[in-house]
Structures are given as C-alpha cells and as structure tokens.
Amino acid sequence: MGQPLTYKKTDETLLREKIKRKDLVPQNHESNENRIFIRLQYIREILYVAKHEVPDIAFGVALQIFGGLRKGEVVNLTRTALKSQNGQDYGVEGLVILVRDRQLDLFNRFEDVSTMQVKNPRDQSCLIDPILNYLYKNHMEVVLKKVKGPKQPNALFYNTEGNSMSADTYDKRFLKLKNAYLGMLLGTEGRYQDYLDFSQTKWRSHIGRGVFTNMCLDAGFNEKQTAVLRGDRSTQSMESYFDIITATYNIRKALGLLSPDQSSNIANLNMPINNKMWKEVQEFGSGLRN
C-alpha cells in the first residue's frame, strides 16, 4: 500500500467569508509606485462598463468615486443639486454637489425611507476627471431624455417606472454592473488574476467612497483633511481654514492626475484601453474648454 493521503489546512473559510474590498487597486499592485495611475485606469474601465451596461446609474457611480458620496446621498440628488464652477458646463472646471435630505420630495411613496437617508448634509466638492464630465453630459442629454413620464421632474436618477430611484434599486443596478465587470474580466485574455482578485472579495457601491478616500490619502492629505473631503460628520469642528474646493484642486494637481494620456505609466499592466471611448472623452473635454 502507498502512503496515506494527507491534507493541508487551507484558507477556504476566509475566502468563503470574503474580505471587504475598499479600493479598485488589485492586491498585486497595492505597493506599485504607479498605484495612482493604476487606480485611475481601473476606475475608467469600470465606468466604461457602467455606461454600456447600466447607463442609468453610471453617473451616480462616478459621483461616488470622485465625490465620495454614499448611495443614499446619490439617490437624494436633484438636477439643481449639481453646481458647475467657473461658468463651465458639466463640471469641467469643478463640480460641487449640494448633498441634502430630499426624502419628502422624492420618496413620499415609501413608508420606510431609512435606506435613503443623508447622514451629513453638505456641499461636496468632486475631484475633476474628464470621465466624470463625460458621464455628467451623457446623463443629462441622453439618459434623462429616455425617462418616460417622470413622476418627480427634478429627480436625477429614475427607475423604469419613472419614479425617483430608491437605494434598493440602485443596489440592484450596481450588482448588475459588478457582475458585468466580473464577466468582462473573466472573458478577457490575460485578466484571470484580476477576475480572481475582484470575485474573491466583498464589494458593493460603497467601494466608491473607499476609492475616493484612497485617492485623497495617496495625494498626501492627512486623515483629518481626508475626513473633511469625505464630508464626515465628525469634521464639523475641525480646521475651518481647510477649504474643500481648494483642497480638491490641490488633489488634482498633486496627482498630476486626471488626463487620459497617463496610460504610458501603466503600459505593462495588460489592461486594454478603449481608444474609441477615450477619443470621445478627450474631444468632449477639449470642446468645452475652447
């Protein structure tokens, strides 16, 4: 008889429980000196999938990533809550979001609105990125025009019945986005490791707030300053001199950031870049600035 079979204890239980994901940077790139640009590429990739698979929430996901909004804050937004800066359309020179509790106006059809609450009403400044501007324009000029018989004419996000979108519906739409993104990774040659990384961790729409936090920290802001940028309630008594709009411009400068031509920094990541989309984004951005 041969030797008896032996078994080694594995981490199967940990995988089954799933570690909560707080960023879009895969584990094998967490220590990469180009982490900032790697993150941006994954951001743009997932937002590209969102535009094609769940266009009704693509702009909302972008606001979570570049503004740190919670899902309840996203669905509480109205069209007049978006304030573009410096007289430029679609937030090209800055975008401030008036985060407020609008449940009485948008969700009076529900008895329980606990999932649609806004924890901390505030004026939230967003990071500037051409894909945010691009999705803003697409949302206003394409997505909203397809809504038939909107029940709340000033709402920003709608369900298929023309009602303002609830947080539960937003969750379901994001789950569709997540599954589509995982399917894209699984079906793309050379992306199987990315598929494992994203499928063996737990993440929902709140990951956008985590991505925003990591961008702030990677730009060199300390924890208190980052808390201010996130709009955390506990920051109301912190340094009043820390101007949130100035801070987001500084982040943009510190990251060198947010232009599609940074692809040279991540040329060896085996990540396909959708040149057609980026041509659209770049032409859109330059057109608004001229």
C-alpha positions in Angstrom: 0.0 0.0 0.0 1.1 3.5 -0.7 1.4 6.3 1.8 -2.0 7.5 3.2 -3.3 10.8 1.7 -2.6 13.9 3.7 -4.5 17.1 3.7 -3.3 20.6 4.5 -5.5 23.2 6.2 -6.3 26.0 3.7 -7.8 29.4 3.8 -11.0 28.2 2.2 -13.1 29.6 5.1 -11.6 33.1 4.7 -12.4 33.0 1.0 -15.9 31.9 1.7 -16.4 34.8 4.2 -14.8 37.2 1.7 -12.6 40.2 2.8 -14.3 43.6 2.3 -12.8 45.5 -0.6 -12.1 49.2 -0.1 -10.3 50.2 -3.3 -10.2 49.3 -7.0 -6.5 48.6 -7.0 -5.8 44.9 -7.2 -3.7 43.4 -4.4 -0.7 42.7 -6.6 -0.5 46.4 -7.4 -1.0 47.8 -3.9 2.7 48.6 -3.4 3.3 49.8 -7.0 4.7 53.3 -7.2 2.3 54.0 -10.1 -0.7 53.0 -7.9 -2.4 56.3 -8.5 -2.5 55.8 -12.3 -3.3 52.1 -11.9 -6.4 53.1 -9.8 -7.5 55.6 -12.4 -7.3 53.0 -15.2 -9.5 50.6 -13.2 -11.9 53.5 -12.4 -12.2 54.4 -16.0 -12.6 50.7 -17.0 -15.5 50.0 -14.6 -17.2 53.3 -15.5 -16.9 52.4 -19.2 -18.7 49.1 -18.4 -21.3 51.1 -16.4 -22.0 53.4 -19.3 -22.8 50.5 -21.5 -24.5 48.1 -19.1 -26.2 50.3 -16.5 -26.3 53.8 -18.1 -29.0 54.9 -15.6 -26.5 54.8 -12.7 -23.2 55.3 -14.4 -23.0 59.0 -13.5 -24.0 58.1 -9.9 -21.2 55.6 -9.6 -18.8 58.3 -10.9 -20.1 60.7 -8.2 -19.4 58.1 -5.6 -15.9 57.6 -6.9 -14.9 61.2 -7.5 -17.1 62.8 -4.8 -17.1 60.1 -2.1 -21.0 60.0 -2.0 -22.9 57.2 -0.2 -25.7 55.5 -2.2 -28.4 57.3 -0.1 -26.8 60.6 -1.0 -26.8 59.8 -4.7 -30.4 58.9 -4.9 -31.4 62.0 -3.0 -29.9 64.2 -5.6 -31.9 66.5 -7.9 -30.9 68.2 -11.1 -30.5 71.5 -9.4 -28.1 70.0 -6.8 -25.3 70.0 -9.3 -23.3 73.2 -9.3 -20.7 73.6 -12.0 -17.9 76.0 -11.2 -16.4 79.0 -13.1 -19.3 79.2 -15.6 -18.3 75.9 -17.3 -20.8 73.2 -18.3 -20.8 69.7 -16.8 -18.3 70.4 -14.1 -15.3 70.8 -16.4 -13.7 73.4 -14.1 -15.1 71.9 -10.9 -18.3 70.4 -9.6 -19.9 71.0 -6.2 -22.8 68.7 -5.1 -25.5 70.0 -2.8 -26.0 66.9 -0.6 -29.3 67.3 1.1 -32.1 65.1 2.5 -34.9 65.3 -0.1 -37.0 62.3 1.0 -40.3 64.3 1.2 -39.9 65.4 -2.4 -38.5 62.2 -3.9 -39.7 59.3 -1.8 -43.1 60.1 -0.4 -44.4 56.8 -1.9 -42.4 54.9 0.8 -43.3 54.4 4.4 -39.7 53.3 5.4 -37.1 55.6 3.9 -34.2 54.6 6.3 -32.0 53.4 3.4 -32.5 56.8 1.6 -31.3 59.0 4.4 -28.5 61.5 4.1 -26.1 61.2 7.1 -24.5 64.5 6.7 -26.0 67.3 4.5 -23.1 69.3 3.0 -21.7 70.9 -0.1 -19.4 68.3 -1.5 -16.7 69.2 -4.0 -15.7 66.5 -6.5 -12.3 65.6 -8.0 -12.0 66.7 -11.6 -11.7 64.0 -14.2 -12.8 64.0 -17.8 -14.8 60.9 -17.5 -16.9 62.5 -14.7 -17.7 65.4 -17.0 -18.3 63.0 -19.9 -20.8 60.9 -17.9 -22.5 64.0 -16.5 -23.2 65.2 -20.0 -24.3 61.8 -21.1 -26.7 61.5 -18.2 -28.3 64.9 -18.8 -28.5 64.7 -22.6 -29.1 61.0 -23.2 -30.2 59.1 -20.1 -32.7 61.6 -18.6 -34.3 62.2 -22.0 -35.2 58.5 -22.2 -37.2 58.6 -19.0 -40.9 58.3 -19.9 -43.3 60.3 -17.7 -41.1 61.2 -14.8 -43.1 61.4 -11.6 -40.6 63.8 -10.0 -39.4 66.1 -12.8 -36.4 67.4 -10.8 -35.0 64.0 -9.8 -31.6 63.0 -11.1 -32.0 59.1 -11.1 -35.1 57.2 -12.1 -36.3 53.6 -12.1 -38.1 52.0 -15.1 -41.5 53.3 -13.9 -40.4 56.9 -13.9 -40.2 57.2 -10.2 -37.1 58.6 -8.4 -34.7 55.7 -7.9 -34.7 54.1 -4.5 -31.5 52.9 -2.7 -32.6 49.3 -3.1 -33.0 49.7 -6.9 -29.6 51.4 -7.0 -28.1 48.5 -5.2 -29.6 46.0 -7.7 -28.3 48.1 -10.7 -24.8 48.2 -9.1 -24.9 44.4 -8.7 -25.6 44.1 -12.4 -22.6 46.4 -13.1 -20.4 44.3 -10.8 -21.4 41.0 -12.5 -20.9 42.6 -15.9 -17.4 43.8 -14.9 -16.5 40.3 -13.5 -17.8 38.8 -16.7 -15.6 41.1 -18.8 -12.5 40.3 -16.7 -13.3 36.5 -16.9 -13.8 36.7 -20.7 -10.7 38.8 -21.5 -7.4 37.1 -22.2 -4.8 37.8 -19.5 -7.3 39.2 -16.9 -8.0 36.0 -15.0 -5.9 37.1 -12.0 -7.9 40.3 -11.9 -11.1 38.3 -12.0 -10.0 36.2 -9.0 -9.0 39.4 -7.1 -12.3 41.1 -7.7 -14.5 38.0 -7.3 -13.0 36.7 -4.1 -13.6 40.0 -2.2 -16.8 41.6 -1.0 -17.7 44.9 -2.5 -20.8 46.9 -3.4 -21.4 50.6 -4.4 -19.8 51.9 -1.1 -16.4 51.0 -2.7 -16.7 54.3 -4.5 -16.3 56.1 -1.2 -13.3 54.0 -0.4 -11.7 54.8 -3.8 -12.2 58.5 -3.1 -10.6 58.2 0.3 -7.6 56.4 -1.1 -7.1 59.0 -3.8 -7.1 61.7 -1.1 -4.6 59.8 1.0 -2.4 59.0 -1.9 -2.3 62.7 -2.8 -0.7 63.3 0.6 -3.6 64.6 2.7 -3.6 63.5 6.3 -6.5 61.7 8.0 -8.2 64.8 9.3 -8.0 66.6 5.9 -9.3 63.4 4.2 -12.2 63.3 6.6 -13.1 66.9 5.7 -13.0 65.9 2.0 -15.2 62.9 2.7 -17.8 65.0 4.4 -17.6 63.0 7.7 -19.9 64.4 10.4 -17.1 64.5 12.9 -15.2 67.0 10.9 -17.5 69.9 11.5 -15.5 71.2 14.4 -12.1 70.6 12.7 -9.9 73.2 11.0 -12.2 75.7 9.5 -9.5 77.1 7.3 -9.3 73.9 5.3 -11.2 74.9 2.2 -12.8 71.9 0.5 -12.8 73.4 -3.0 -9.2 74.4 -2.8 -8.4 71.0 -1.5 -9.8 69.2 -4.5 -8.0 71.4 -6.9 -4.8 70.6 -4.9 -5.6 66.9 -5.2 -5.9 67.2 -9.0 -2.5 69.0 -9.1 -0.8 66.6 -6.7 -1.9 63.5 -8.6 -1.0 65.1 -11.9 -4.0 63.3 -12.4 -6.7 63.0 -14.4 -5.9 63.0 -18.0 -6.2 60.0 -20.4 -2.6 60.4 -21.6 -1.3 58.9 -18.4 -1.6 55.4 -20.0 2.2 55.4 -20.5 2.5 54.9 -16.7 0.7 51.7 -16.8 1.7 50.3 -20.2 2.8 46.9 -18.8 -0.4 46.1 -16.8 -2.0 44.1 -19.5 -5.1 46.3 -19.4 -6.9 47.0 -22.6 -7.5 50.7 -23.1 -10.7 51.6 -25.1 -9.2 54.1 -27.5 -12.6 54.9 -29.1 -14.1 55.9 -25.7 -11.1 58.0 -24.8 -11.1 59.8 -28.1 -14.7 60.7 -27.3 -13.8 61.8 -23.8 -10.8 63.9 -24.9 -12.7 65.6 -27.8 -15.6 66.3 -25.4 -13.3 67.9 -22.8 -11.3 70.0 -25.3 -14.5 71.2 -26.9 -15.9 72.5 -23.7 -12.7 74.3 -22.9 -12.4 76.1 -26.2 
